[in-house]
Amino acid sequence: MDQGAVGTASGRASAPPGAAATPENPSATPQAELIQPPRKRRGLALDLTLLGIVGVLLIAAVFAAWGVIERHFYSPAAFVERYVDLLADGRAADALALPGVAVSSAELEAAGLPPTASDALLRSAALAPMTDVRVVSQEQDGDITRVTVAYEARGHDGQTTFSVERDGSIGLAPTWRFAKSPLAVMNLGVTGSMVFDVNGFQIDKRQVSPDGGDADPAAPVSLLVFSPGLYSVSVDTAISATPGVAVLSDSPFRAIPVNVQAQPTENFLSVVQEKVEEFLTSCATQQVLQPTACPFGFFVQDRIDSLPEWSIVRQPAVSVEPAGAGWSILPTEAVAHIDVDIRSIYDGRVRSVSEDVPFIVKGNITIRPDGTATIVVTGPDTN
C-alpha cells in the first residue's frame, strides 16, 4: 500500500465536524452561517406577538378606565349624588343651578302645585345638614333612569328616588338633567303668629304671600323646598311659641301639607291677665248701675237712693286662642259686687242691696306690625 496515499485519505476523513471551509479543507460544513437566520425570524415574530398583546391590554385598560370614570363622574347616579352632596354641604345656589332643578310657574301649575310658591327657602340658611349620602339603586325605564339615594338628616333616615334623563354630551362624556324637578312645595299653615322659623331662618307671612301686607293670617303659605330636605318649623316670639314640627321632604315635585299651632307664652298670658284685671277694676270705679263699655251691670225697676259702689270680688282666669292675625280671649266667668240703696216707686221704701253679680268676660287681642298688642275686653252680648 502506498503510504502517502493512505495518509492523504486519512487526513480528509479526520477533518473535525463544524470546521470552517478553507482551501485546504473545502468539505467543512459552515454550521454558524446555516443556524443564525432562523433565530432572527423567530425573535421578530415573538416581538410582534408581545407588542400585539401589550396593545390589546392597553386598549382594554383604557376602556376599563373610561368605564370607571364615566360611572363615577358622568353617570346618572353620579349626577344625582352630586346634587344631594351639594345640599349636604349647604350649597343651595349650586344645587339649584343643576339642569332640571329650577321650575317655572307654568310647570308648577301644570303639576297641580301652587304657581305662586315662594322660593324664600331655596337658600343655604334654610338647609338642614345631611350625612351618609349614598346611591342604593339605579334602574332604567326607557329614556328615564331612576336613581334612589339614601341619606340621614338629623337622625332621620330617608330615601328619595329621582328621575334623570340624557341632556347631551361634552366630548365623549354624557350629560344629564332631572326629568322631574327634585323641588317640592310645602303648604304651610301657621296659626297664632305671622312670623315663624324654618330651620332657624325667620319668615314673615307677608313677605312670602302673593297678597303681601294684605295676606290672610289664617291662610297657608306655599314655599318651594329641596328634596331631600328636613325642615323644622317653629314659632318663637314674645307672644307665642311652639316646640316645632319636623317635616322630611323626600318626594320630588309634590305638595307637603304642614300645620303648626302656636301657643301663647306664659309672659303673654300674664300680660293679658294683668290688663283684663286693670280694665275690670277701672270699670268698678264707675258709680252707675251700667258701667260704660264694661261687661257687667245691675238692673232695677225702682229708683236708686245712693250712688252704686262696685268692686270685683273674683277676677276671671284668662285663656286665649289664635284668631286670624290676633288672639281671642275665651269666654270666662268673673264676679263683681254691688252696694246700692234702692227706693221703691210704689211705696217709697228704701232697701239696701249688697249682691254679687256674675258676668262673662271675653275679648279680642290685635297684634300690631311692631309686635305690640291692643286688648279689647267685651261682654257676651257686645260685638
Sequence and secondary structure as in RCSB ss.txt:
>XXXX:A:sequence
MDQGAVGTASGRASAPPGAAATPENPSATPQAELIQPPRKRRGLALDLTLLGIVGVLLIAAVFAAWGVIERHFYS
PAAFVERYVDLLADGRAADALALPGVAVSSAELEAAGLPPTASDALLRSAALAPMTDVRVVSQEQDGDITRVTVA
YEARGHDGQTTFSVERDGSIGLAPTWRFAKSPLAVMNLGVTGSMVFDVNGFQIDKRQVSPDGGDADPAAPVSLLV
FSPGLYSVSVDTAISATPGVAVLSDSPFRAIPVNVQAQPTENFLSVVQEKVEEFLTSCATQQVLQPTACPFGFFV
QDRIDSLPEWSIVRQPAVSVEPAGAGWSILPTEAVAHIDVDIRSIYDGRVRSVSEDVPFIVKGNITIRPDGTATI
VVTGPDTN
>XXXX:A:secstr
  HHHHHHHHHHHT  TT    SS TT   HHHHHHHHHHHHHHHHHHHHHHHHHHHHHHHHHHHHHHHHHHHSS
HHHHHHHHHHHHHTT HHHHHTSTTT   HHHHHHTTS TT B TTSSGGG    EEEEEEEEEEETTEEEEEEE
EEETTEEEEEEEEEEEEEEETTEEEEEESS SEEEEEEEEES SEEEETTEEEEHHHHSTTGGG  TTS EEEEE
ESSEEEEEEEE SSEEEEEEEEEE STT EEEEEEE EE HHHHHHHHHHHHHHHHHHTT  SSS TT S     
SSEESS  EEEEEE     EEEETTEEEEEEEEEEEEEEEEEE TTT  EEEEEEEEEEEEEEEEEE TTS EEE
EEE TT  
